[in-house]
Amino acid sequence: MTQSQQNRWGGRRYYSLDSCLREAFGEKVYKITLNGGMSCPNRDGQLGTGGCIFCSSMGSGDFAGDAALSIPEQLARGKKELPEKRPVHSYIAYFQAFTNTYAPVSYLEKIFMEAIQDPDVKVLSIATRPDCLAGDVLELLERLNRIKPVWVELGLQTVHEESARFIRRGYRLETFDKAVSGLRRIGVTVIVHVILFLPGETEEMMLETVGYLNRRDIQGIKLQLLHVLVGTDLAGFYRDHPFHVPDMEEYIRVLGRCISHLRPDMVIHRLTGDGPKDLLIAPLWTGAKRTVLNRMHQYLKENDIWQGKEYHG
């Protein structure tokens, strides 16, 4: 690890979102999760009706805002809750629940503009599917990106087609590649979600997903362990066909390998996940997020692991 990397990474052994935001804005920036009231083509019958096998009834937006409130009202509520913990001045407006480009462009423009025009919002972040980025949506994102930075988060999860079929992702890898190319052509930052320990995937398969993303023009990654949540089809599968769920030490060891293989310029937005405790079936240890992260940092130091150590270009 170079001195420049140490300085840029704020003393950590990887390029964290916090370091990236402090570098860009000179201060701590907090995320407010929003709900635009959209659905998903994998739920409304266009592609399927059950959604991805691991997806909760809230469409991975269990911590998102209340869709009954307007976007300004959700932002106001989020701001009110955060300063109770610490002084906050800058925010990411994060549209999290379901597929956040799955609506008429006129509606998308309305809600995204409501978020981006808030003077305290520094970044507009939109979670969506690669197959929901038509030309008119890209044109809108390009216009918004001229106002403030726009990030688009794509739920890839894995590059392996058999795993993708199992989780009912609903699109092929070339669709993801096309979406990344389209977003980068208009200058939008791309962040990719990856799920580790999908049933049937080996450690080397997980590293193949990381290697594939290293070769793509993406700027950030979210890594997390597969959660089994109450009410999901995955919960039924886990009950009938129990599959391997790693303990904390195994997850951290594999996560360390993933970090060491990642391009050193890629921002790591997430290293673990925290599913709702009242819905979490397995692995239960992920409910102690701070404990997991502290152990992760300790592990990286003990084993002299840093981001990019095993990356060879």
C-alpha positions as CSV (number, residue, x, y, z in Angstrom):
1,M,0.0,0.0,0.0
2,T,1.4,3.4,-1.0
3,Q,1.5,6.4,1.3
4,S,-0.9,8.1,-1.2
5,Q,-3.4,5.3,-0.8
6,Q,-3.1,5.5,3.0
7,N,-3.8,9.2,2.9
8,R,-6.7,8.8,0.4
9,W,-8.3,5.9,2.3
10,G,-8.2,7.8,5.6
11,G,-6.0,5.1,7.3
12,R,-8.2,2.2,6.2
13,R,-7.0,-0.7,4.1
14,Y,-9.7,-0.1,1.5
15,Y,-11.3,2.9,-0.4
16,S,-14.5,3.4,1.6
17,L,-17.5,5.4,0.7
18,D,-16.8,7.7,3.7
19,S,-13.3,8.4,2.4
20,C,-14.6,9.1,-1.1
21,L,-17.3,11.5,0.1
22,R,-14.9,13.4,2.4
23,E,-12.5,13.7,-0.5
24,A,-15.3,15.1,-2.8
25,F,-17.2,17.3,-0.4
26,G,-14.8,17.9,2.5
27,E,-17.2,16.7,5.1
28,K,-19.2,13.7,6.3
29,V,-22.2,13.0,4.0
30,Y,-25.1,10.9,5.2
31,K,-27.6,8.9,3.3
32,I,-31.4,9.4,3.5
33,T,-33.3,6.4,2.0
34,L,-36.3,7.3,0.0
35,N,-39.3,5.4,-1.4
36,G,-40.6,6.6,-4.8
37,G,-43.6,4.2,-4.7
38,M,-42.5,2.1,-7.6
39,S,-42.8,-1.6,-8.3
40,C,-40.5,-4.0,-10.3
41,P,-41.0,-5.8,-13.6
42,N,-40.0,-9.0,-11.7
43,R,-43.1,-8.5,-9.5
44,D,-45.9,-7.0,-11.6
45,G,-46.0,-9.7,-14.2
46,Q,-43.8,-8.2,-16.9
47,L,-41.0,-10.6,-16.1
48,G,-42.4,-12.5,-13.1
49,T,-44.5,-12.1,-10.1
50,G,-42.4,-13.3,-7.2
51,G,-39.4,-11.0,-7.5
52,C,-35.9,-12.1,-6.8
53,I,-35.8,-15.1,-4.5
54,F,-34.2,-13.2,-1.7
55,C,-36.2,-10.0,-2.0
56,S,-38.5,-9.0,0.9
57,S,-42.0,-7.6,0.5
58,M,-40.4,-4.1,0.6
59,G,-38.3,-4.8,-2.4
60,S,-34.9,-4.5,-0.6
61,G,-36.2,-1.2,0.8
62,D,-36.9,-2.3,4.3
63,F,-35.1,0.8,5.7
64,A,-36.5,3.2,3.0
65,G,-38.9,6.0,3.6
66,D,-42.6,6.0,3.7
67,A,-44.1,6.0,0.1
68,A,-47.2,7.7,1.5
69,L,-45.1,10.8,2.0
70,S,-43.9,13.1,-0.7
71,I,-40.1,13.2,-1.5
72,P,-39.6,16.5,0.3
73,E,-41.5,15.1,3.3
74,Q,-39.3,12.0,3.4
75,L,-36.2,14.1,3.1
76,A,-37.4,16.4,6.0
77,R,-38.1,13.3,8.2
78,G,-34.7,11.8,7.4
79,K,-32.9,15.0,8.3
80,K,-34.8,15.3,11.5
81,E,-33.9,11.8,12.6
82,L,-30.1,12.0,11.8
83,P,-29.1,15.2,13.7
84,E,-30.4,13.5,16.9
85,K,-27.2,11.4,16.6
86,R,-24.8,14.0,15.3
87,P,-24.6,17.3,13.4
88,V,-25.3,16.7,9.8
89,H,-25.2,19.2,6.9
90,S,-25.0,17.1,3.7
91,Y,-26.9,14.2,2.3
92,I,-27.2,11.6,-0.4
93,A,-30.8,11.2,-1.6
94,Y,-31.0,7.4,-2.0
95,F,-34.0,5.9,-3.9
96,Q,-33.8,2.4,-2.5
97,A,-37.1,0.4,-2.6
98,F,-37.9,-1.7,-5.6
99,T,-36.8,-0.5,-9.1
100,N,-36.4,3.2,-9.2
101,T,-36.5,3.8,-12.9
102,Y,-39.6,1.7,-13.5
103,A,-42.1,4.5,-14.1
104,P,-43.0,7.0,-16.7
105,V,-40.2,9.5,-17.3
106,S,-42.5,12.4,-16.3
107,Y,-43.0,10.9,-12.9
108,L,-39.3,10.1,-12.5
109,E,-38.4,13.6,-13.4
110,K,-40.8,15.0,-10.8
111,I,-39.5,13.0,-7.9
112,F,-35.8,13.1,-8.8
113,M,-36.0,16.9,-9.2
114,E,-37.7,17.2,-5.9
115,A,-34.7,15.4,-4.3
116,I,-31.9,17.0,-6.2
117,Q,-33.2,20.6,-5.7
118,D,-32.9,20.2,-2.0
119,P,-29.9,22.5,-1.1
120,D,-28.6,20.0,1.4
121,V,-28.6,17.1,-1.0
122,K,-25.1,16.6,-2.6
123,V,-25.7,13.4,-4.6
124,L,-28.8,11.6,-6.1
125,S,-28.4,7.9,-5.9
126,I,-30.9,5.6,-7.7
127,A,-31.1,1.8,-7.2
128,T,-32.5,0.0,-10.3
129,R,-32.3,-2.9,-12.7
130,P,-30.1,-2.9,-15.8
131,D,-33.1,-3.7,-18.0
132,C,-35.0,-0.6,-16.8
133,L,-32.8,2.0,-18.4
134,A,-34.4,2.9,-21.7
135,G,-33.1,5.8,-23.8
136,D,-35.6,8.4,-22.4
137,V,-34.5,7.4,-18.8
138,L,-30.8,7.8,-19.8
139,E,-31.6,11.3,-21.2
140,L,-33.2,12.3,-17.9
141,L,-30.3,11.0,-15.9
142,E,-27.9,12.9,-18.1
143,R,-29.8,16.2,-17.5
144,L,-29.9,15.5,-13.7
145,N,-26.2,14.7,-13.7
146,R,-25.5,18.3,-15.0
147,I,-27.2,19.6,-11.8
148,K,-25.6,17.4,-9.2
149,P,-23.8,14.1,-9.3
150,V,-26.0,11.1,-10.1
151,W,-25.2,7.6,-9.0
152,V,-27.0,4.5,-10.3
153,E,-26.8,1.3,-8.4
154,L,-27.3,-1.9,-10.3
155,G,-28.3,-5.2,-8.7
156,L,-26.0,-7.7,-10.5
157,Q,-25.4,-10.0,-7.6
158,T,-23.3,-12.5,-9.6
159,V,-21.9,-13.1,-13.1
160,H,-22.8,-16.8,-13.1
161,E,-25.9,-17.5,-15.2
162,E,-26.9,-20.6,-13.2
163,S,-26.9,-18.6,-10.0
164,A,-28.7,-15.8,-11.7
165,R,-31.5,-18.2,-12.7
166,F,-31.7,-19.6,-9.2
167,I,-32.2,-16.1,-7.7
168,R,-34.6,-15.2,-10.6
169,R,-32.6,-12.1,-11.5
170,G,-34.5,-11.9,-14.8
171,Y,-31.8,-10.6,-17.2
172,R,-28.6,-11.9,-18.8
173,L,-25.1,-10.6,-18.3
174,E,-25.0,-8.7,-21.6
175,T,-27.9,-6.6,-20.4
176,F,-25.8,-5.5,-17.5
177,D,-22.9,-4.7,-19.7
178,K,-25.1,-2.6,-22.0
179,A,-26.5,-0.7,-19.1
180,V,-23.0,0.1,-17.7
181,S,-21.9,1.3,-21.1
182,G,-25.0,3.5,-21.5
183,L,-24.6,5.1,-18.0
184,R,-20.9,5.7,-18.4
185,R,-21.5,7.3,-21.8
186,I,-23.6,10.0,-20.1
187,G,-21.1,10.4,-17.2
188,V,-23.2,8.7,-14.5
189,T,-21.3,6.9,-11.6
190,V,-22.1,3.2,-11.6
191,I,-22.2,1.1,-8.3
192,V,-22.8,-2.6,-8.5
193,H,-24.4,-4.9,-5.9
194,V,-22.8,-8.3,-5.3
195,I,-24.1,-11.0,-3.0
196,L,-21.6,-13.5,-1.6
197,F,-22.3,-17.1,-0.7
198,L,-25.2,-17.7,-3.1
199,P,-26.2,-21.4,-2.9
200,G,-23.8,-23.4,-5.0
201,E,-21.2,-20.7,-5.5
202,T,-17.6,-21.6,-4.5
203,E,-15.1,-19.1,-3.3
204,E,-13.5,-19.0,-6.7
205,M,-16.8,-18.3,-8.4
206,M,-17.2,-15.3,-6.1
207,L,-13.8,-14.0,-7.0
208,E,-14.7,-14.5,-10.7
209,T,-17.5,-12.0,-10.2
210,V,-15.1,-9.5,-8.6
211,G,-12.6,-10.1,-11.5
212,Y,-15.4,-9.5,-14.1
213,L,-16.3,-6.2,-12.4
214,N,-12.7,-5.1,-12.2
215,R,-12.7,-5.1,-16.0
216,R,-15.8,-3.0,-16.3
217,D,-16.1,0.8,-16.2
218,I,-17.7,0.9,-12.8
219,Q,-16.8,3.2,-9.9
220,G,-18.2,1.5,-6.8
221,I,-19.3,-1.9,-5.4
222,K,-21.5,-3.1,-2.6
223,L,-20.5,-6.5,-1.1
224,Q,-22.9,-8.4,1.2
225,L,-23.7,-11.8,2.4
226,L,-27.0,-13.5,1.3
227,H,-29.7,-12.9,3.9
228,V,-32.6,-15.3,4.4
229,L,-35.6,-13.2,5.4
230,V,-39.0,-14.2,6.6
231,G,-41.6,-14.1,3.8
232,T,-39.2,-14.6,1.0
233,D,-39.2,-17.6,-1.4
234,L,-35.6,-18.1,-0.3
235,A,-36.8,-18.7,3.2
236,G,-39.0,-21.6,1.9
237,F,-36.1,-23.0,-0.1
238,Y,-33.8,-22.8,3.0
239,R,-36.3,-24.6,5.1
240,D,-36.8,-27.4,2.6
241,H,-33.2,-27.6,1.2
242,P,-30.8,-26.1,3.9
243,F,-27.7,-24.7,2.2
244,H,-24.4,-23.6,3.6
245,V,-24.5,-20.3,5.5
246,P,-21.0,-19.1,6.6
247,D,-20.2,-18.1,10.1
248,M,-18.6,-14.7,10.7
249,E,-15.0,-15.8,10.4
250,E,-15.5,-17.6,7.1
251,Y,-17.4,-14.6,5.6
252,I,-14.7,-12.2,6.7
253,R,-12.0,-14.4,5.3
254,V,-13.7,-14.6,1.9
255,L,-14.5,-10.9,2.1
256,G,-10.8,-10.2,2.7
257,R,-9.9,-12.1,-0.5
258,C,-12.5,-10.1,-2.5
259,I,-11.1,-6.8,-1.1
260,S,-7.5,-7.8,-2.0
261,H,-8.6,-8.6,-5.6
262,L,-10.5,-5.4,-6.2
263,R,-9.1,-2.5,-8.2
264,P,-7.7,0.0,-5.8
265,D,-9.7,2.9,-7.4
266,M,-13.1,1.2,-6.8
267,V,-15.1,2.7,-4.0
268,I,-16.4,0.1,-1.5
269,H,-19.9,1.2,-0.5
270,R,-20.7,-1.8,1.7
271,L,-18.9,-4.7,3.3
272,T,-21.8,-6.4,5.0
273,G,-25.6,-6.0,5.2
274,D,-28.0,-5.6,8.1
275,G,-31.4,-7.1,7.2
276,P,-34.3,-6.2,9.5
277,K,-33.7,-8.2,12.8
278,D,-37.4,-9.1,13.0
279,L,-37.2,-10.7,9.6
280,L,-33.8,-12.3,9.7
281,I,-33.7,-16.1,9.7
282,A,-30.0,-16.5,8.8
283,P,-27.2,-15.8,9.4
284,L,-28.2,-14.2,12.7
285,W,-24.7,-12.9,13.4
286,T,-25.1,-10.3,10.7
287,G,-27.5,-8.4,13.0
288,A,-24.4,-7.2,14.9
289,K,-23.1,-5.0,12.1
290,R,-20.7,-3.0,14.2
291,T,-19.1,-6.2,15.6
292,V,-18.7,-7.6,12.1
293,L,-17.1,-4.4,10.7
294,N,-14.7,-4.2,13.7
295,R,-13.7,-7.8,13.2
296,M,-13.2,-7.1,9.5
297,H,-10.8,-4.2,10.1
298,Q,-8.9,-6.3,12.6
299,Y,-8.7,-9.2,10.2
300,L,-7.3,-7.0,7.4
301,K,-4.6,-5.6,9.7
302,E,-3.7,-9.0,11.2
303,N,-3.2,-10.5,7.7
304,D,-1.7,-7.5,6.0
305,I,-4.6,-7.3,3.5
306,W,-5.4,-4.2,1.6
307,Q,-7.5,-3.4,-1.5
308,G,-5.8,-4.2,-4.7
309,K,-3.0,-6.3,-3.2
310,E,-3.9,-9.2,-5.4
311,Y,-5.1,-7.1,-8.3
312,H,-2.9,-7.5,-11.4
313,G,-4.7,-5.2,-13.9
